């Protein structure tokens, strides 16, 4: 085949490191952004917060002078060494930086501590942060996990080494709720591949399981809810109600959930009074034995955007508590300016550029969040006056087209970002919802329909709760055409039980 030269035109998109960082910062939540900022501050000496600058400000003048003196000494050489120089060290002026470059370096957004996550110390001072950390460590160290609690009990038991090891394996296999999700066969198989050794290990695990299920909290080590409740019931004093409750937990939990008392009485042979006593016993049990030992990791949601009504106008601002206020470290920037070869050839030159990119991308992140939030507020004005019932249908494409952004960008902005309103704090995604047809030919937001369903259920007669079909009929009377299946889907999404579960006899 004869070789030949061909000219081809093609287009491709290249993601620069700066653009990649901008996209990544945009999709981070407030907590993740805070961690990212802390990591960047630790890695890059040219980046600092406004707080760091205010603390270091008194020392900067002296440092500037030292830098200038050393630079002047290098330039003047032997003259200064002899002491013949009459002029003092030259002051570094603002003009040396250039107004545009200096403005870029010092550009940033505000950063404060997160009131909603950690409690603010009552006294200020450089040592307050350390005291606060120490206090949190003390509180954390006072809590023990479920596994630690069980290991403490195991220390007082008379067990062989093999049984003790098997019990320790089971304790480590428990989930946060105190359940043993994996079967003994699976645990044994994961510990040994040898058939004889695995069988011997299985015997020890069976013995260890009996020990585990007699430890506190009662119900720990169960494979499911039924066994968990049964273990707790067997630890109670014997009575007729206890025996009926055990039968129900072993075989008829589904009937109990449906509150089918007639079937339960027929299957257990208990009368109404005894059945109610058994039911009261079951209700008093703990379905998740490990819950008391679960360390609370949930943090208060801190809104990224605040919306307030001023007169007839809706004001949208970025929450100053979540916006980090960053700047370029002036001392290092001055040092780089004074080095021979300039910033470009300096080892810190790359870190300076990285710091400037980071500050710019942080600012761009909040600018984009603000623009999207303003567009959402403009489209959902009725919500901020009348609440969820006045929500309008809205999809990501509408905001994307309005702002000239891609749908994926809007999706990143509205995920894990929150808006504080007079009706509460909501994720930005909350304001988006599909439309349902109305008799008038328009559309009603699915969010508004959910709010209406909840309103109907809250106002229902507890003795005669509304069925999904009845709710669909009531919505139709309001001019909203919704199928029964859709009502059931929305109800389940709001974690509202069925008619049987909501009935109060």
N, C-alpha and C positions, 0 to 999 in steps of 0.2 A: 504494500500500500504506500502510495506516494505521500510524504509528509507535506503539510501545508500550514500556512499561518492564517488565522481567522480573528476578526475583531468582533467582540460581543459586548453589548451594553446590558448591564444588570443593576438592580437596586437592592440594597440590603440595609437593615437597621442595626446599628452598632450601639450597644448599651455601654456608655462610659462608666467608670467607677463612681463618678459623682451622681449620675442618673440612677444607678443601681442603689446607691445609698438613699437617695431621695424616695424611691419607691418603697424601700424597706422601712424607712422611718414613718412613712405615711400609714402603713398598715399596723404599726405598733399601738398597743393600748397605752394608757397613761402610765401604768406601773412599769410596763416594758420599756417605754421611752425613758423613764427615770433611771432604770437600770443601765440603759444604753449610754445615757449622759454620764453617769457615775463611772462607767467603764472607760469612756473616752477621756474623762478628766484624769483618771489614773494613768492612762497610757501616754497622753500627749501633754508635755509640760507647757506648751504654748497656749493651751486652752485653760481658762479659769472662769469662775462665776463672779458676779458682781460682789458677792459677800467676801470672797477671797481678796478681791481688789481693795475693798474698803479696809480690810484688816491690814493688808500689806502696804497701803498708801504711804504711811509715815516713813517707811524704809526705802521707798522708791527713789527719792531724791538723792539719798546717800549712795545708793547703788548706781544711779545714773552717773554721779560724779566719779565713782571708782572706774566705771567702764570708760568714761571719757578720758580720765587720766591715763589709763593703761594704753588707750589707743593713741593718745598724744605722745606718750613715751616711745611707742614704736615708730611713729612718724618722724619725731625729732632726733632720735638716735642719740649720738654722743653729746650733743649740745645740752640736753636735759640731764644727762648723766653727770656732767661737770657742774650743772646748776646754773648755766648761763641764760636760761629762758626766763624772760621777764613777764610774759603773759600767763595768766592762769588758765586752767582747763576750760575749753569751750563748752558752753551750755548746749544741750541738745534741744533744739527748738521744734515746735509743732510743724513748722513749714518744711523741716527736713523729711517728713513722712509723705507730704502731699495730702491735700484735703480729702480727695476721693479715696485714696488707699487707706488713710487713717479711719475714715468713716466706715469703710468696709470691715476693717478689723474690729472696730468697737461695736459694730452693729449686732444686736441680739434681742432677745425677748425676755420678759420677766420670769424669774424663778423664785418660788417660795417653798417652804416646807409643806408637806401634805398634812393638813389638819385632820382630814378624814381618816388617815391611816395611822399616824402616830400622834400621841398626845403632846401638845406643846409644853415645854418646861415653863414653870412660873417665873424663874429668874433667868436673866440673860447672862451671857458670859461665855468665854471660850470653853469652859469645862462642862457646860450644860449638856452638850451632845453626848459626851462620854457617860454622864450620870444617867441620861435617858436610856442609853444602850444597856448599861449595867442593870437598870431596873427591869428592862424587858427580859434580859437573860435570867434574872432572878425569878421572875414570874414563870418563864418557860421551864426552868429547871425544877420548879415545884410540881409540875405536871408529869405524870408517868403514863406511858402507853399501856394498852391492854396486854401486850406481850411482856412488858416489864412487871406488871402486876401479877401475871400468872407465874413468871419465873421466880418471883419472891415467894409465892406459895409453894412452888416445887422444892424450894430449899429445905422446907420442913418435912418433906415426905421421905419415907424409908423405901427407896427404890434401888434396884440393881443398876449397874452402869448402863446396861443395854436398854432397860426400860426408861431410865432417865434421859438417855439420848433420844429415844423414840418420842418421848413426851415433848422434849425440846423441839424436835422436828415438827410435830403437830402444832405447837404453839406458834412457831414461825410461819406455818402455813395458813393461819387464820387471816381472814380479811378484816377490814376496819370495823365491820358490824359484829365480828365474833363468830362468823360462820366458817366451816371447813368446806370450801367449795370443791376441792379435789378429793376424789375417793382414795381410800387407803391403798388400793391396788396401784393407782397412778403414782402416789407418793413413793411407794416401795419401788416401782419400776424406775422412777427417776433417780433413786439412790443406788441401785445395783442392777447390773445386767445378768448376773449369775442367777439361774433359776432357784437353786437350793438356798443360796444366801438371801434371795428376795423373799422366799417363803418363810424363812426364819425371821426376817425383818418384819414381815406382815403380821406374824404372831405377836411380836413386841408392840407393833403399832396398835393392834386391837386392844391389848392390855392398857396401853397408854391412853387410848381414846376414852376408856371407861374412867380412868383417873381424871382426865381433862374435863369430862362432862359432869364430874362431881365437884369441880372447883368453882369459885365465885369469879365473876358474876354468873348466876344460875342461867343455864341455857347456852353457855359458850360451848363451842365444838359441835354444834348441830349442823346437819347438812342442808336443812331447809327450815322454813318458818314453822311448819307443822311439828317437826321434831324439837325445835327450839322451845315452843310453847309447852309441849309435853314434858320436857325436862324440868321446866320451871314449875309446872303443876305437880309433878311427882315430889318436888322438894317441899310442898305445902302439907299441912296436917291432913290426914285422910278424912274424907267426908263424902256424902252422896253427891253433893254438887261438884266436888273435885273429880270424882269418877266419871260423871257425865261430861265434865269439861274435857277430860282426857280423851273420851270417845269422840267428842266433837272435833278436837284438834287432830286426832289421828285419821279420821275418815270424812268429816263433814264440814270442813272449814269453808268450802264454797257456799254451802247452804247458809252458814252463819253470816257470811258476807252479804248474801242476798236477803238476810233477815226472814228467811222462810221458816217461821216458828212451827207451823203445822207439821211440816215434813220432819223437822228435827224432833218434835215430840213423838211422832210415830216411829222414827228410827231408833231413838234412844230409850223410849218408854218412860220419859220424864214428863211430869205435869208442868203446867205453865209456871208455877212458882219455882220449882226446882230448876227449870230451864233458865229462868231469869237469874237465879243465883249462879249457875254455871257460866252464864254469859258475863256476869259481873266479874267473876274470877278471871276469865280470859281477857277481858278489857283491862284489868289491872296489871297484866303481864307486860314485859318489855320485849317487843319484837326484834330489837337490835341490841343485844347485850353489850356490845363494844361501844355503843354510842357515848356512854358516860366518860370514856377514856379518849375519845377522839379530840385531837388538838384542833382548836378553831383556827382555820386558815383563811376564813372569809374576811375580806377587807371592805370597808364602806366604799361605795361607788362615788368617785369624785367626778363631777360633771366637767366636760371639756368646754362646754358652751353654756352661757347663762342668757336666758331670755326674760325680759321684764317689760311690762306695759307702762309706758310713760305717756299719760294723757291718752290719746288715740293711737299713738305710735308704738310699735313693738321694737324694742332695742335688743340687738344681738351682739354679745361681746364674748371674747375668749376669757375663760376663767383664769385670772392671773396666778392662781395657785398651782396650775399644771404647766405653765409655760416657763421653761428654764431660761434664766437670764445669763447669757454667756458672752464672753469677750476674749480678745487675744491678750495674753500676758505681755504687758508693756515692757517689762524688764528684758525678757527674752527677745522681743521684737527690736528693741533698741540695740541689744547686743549683736543681733544679726545684721542690723544696718551698719554697724561700725566695723564689722569684720571685712578683711580684704577679700575681694572676690564677690562680695555681696551675698544676697539671700540665695541666689540660684545655685551657687557652688557650695553652700554650707550644708553640713550634715543635717541641720534642723530645718532646712528649707522645705523638704517634703512634709514635715510635720506642721509647718506654718500653713502650707497650702491645704493640708487635710483639715486643720482647725477652721480655716476660712470656709471651706466647703461645708463642714458640719454645721457651723452657725447659719450659713445661708439655707441649707436644707431643713434645719429646724424651723426657721422663720417661714419657709415656703410651706412646710407641713401645716402650720397653724393658719396661714393665709388661706390655704385650700379648704381646711375644715370650716373656717369662718364663712367663706363664699358659699359652700354647700349648705351650711346651716341657715344662712340668710335666704337662700333660694327655697329651702324647705319651709321656713317660717312664712315666706310670702305665699306659698301654695296652700299652706294649712292654717291660714289666719283664723278661721272659724274655731279650730281646736283650742286656741289660746283664749278664747272667750267662753265657749260652751263645753269644752271637754271632748272626750273620746267619741261621744255620740255625733259630733259634728265633723268627724274626720272624713276627708275626701279621698277617693282612689288616687294613688300616685305610684308610679313605677320609676326605676332608676334611669331609664332612657330619657324621661322628661327632663330631669335635672341635668343629665349629661348633655343633652342637646342645648339646653338653655345656657350652660356655662362653657360649652365648647370643649368638654372633657370626654374621656372614654367611660363607658359603663363600668369597666373594671376599676377605674379610679374612684368612681362614686361608691362602689361596693367596698373598697378599702377604707375610704373615709368614714363610711357609716357603720363599720364593724368595730365593736368595742369602744366606740366614742359615745359620750352621753350628753344629753341636754337637760339643763335644770329649768323647769317651768313652774308656773303657779299650781299646776295639777300634779306635780311630782317630777322625778328624774327618770328619763326614758332614754334607751339606746336610739341613736339616730335612725336605725332600721325600723323602729316602731312606727315611724311616720309614713312608711311605704306599705301599700296594701293593694291587692287586686280589687276590681270592681264587680259588684253583683247587680244584675238588671233590676230595674224598678218598673212599675206599671206606667209611670210617666215617660218612660223611654230613656231615662238617665241611668246613672250608676250610683250605687252606695258602696262605700269602702268596707272591706271585710273587717277592718278594725272597728268601725262603727257598728257593724252587725254583731260582732263579739260582745261589745259593750252593751248592746240592746238585749242580747240573750242573757247576759249576766244580770241585767236589771230585772228582766222577767223572773228569773230564778230566785233572786233576792226577795222579790215581792210575793212569791208563791205561798200557798198554804202548806206548811210542813206535813200536815196529815194527808194532803192530796197533792203531791208534787206534780209539776207539769211534765208530760212526756215530750220526747223530741218532736213527734208529729204535732202535738198541741202548740209547741213553740214555733214550729214552721208555719202553722196556721195563723198565729198571732203576728208573725213577721209579714205574712201575706196581707193581713189587714192593714199593716203599715205601708203597703205598696212595695214590699221587698220580696222578690221571688227566690226562695231558698228551699232546697230539697231537705228531706228529713236526714239523709246521710250527711249532708253538709252541717246541719245543726249538731249532730252527734260528734262530728269531727271537731268543730269549734269548741263544743262543750268539753270534750276530752283534752283538747289543747289547753284549756283554762283550768284543767285538773278538777273539774266538777263531776261528781259521781252521777250514776244513773238514777232513774226515778226510784227504784227499790232502795238504793243506798241512801237517798235523801229523805225517804219517808220516816217520819217520827210518829210512832204509834202511841 
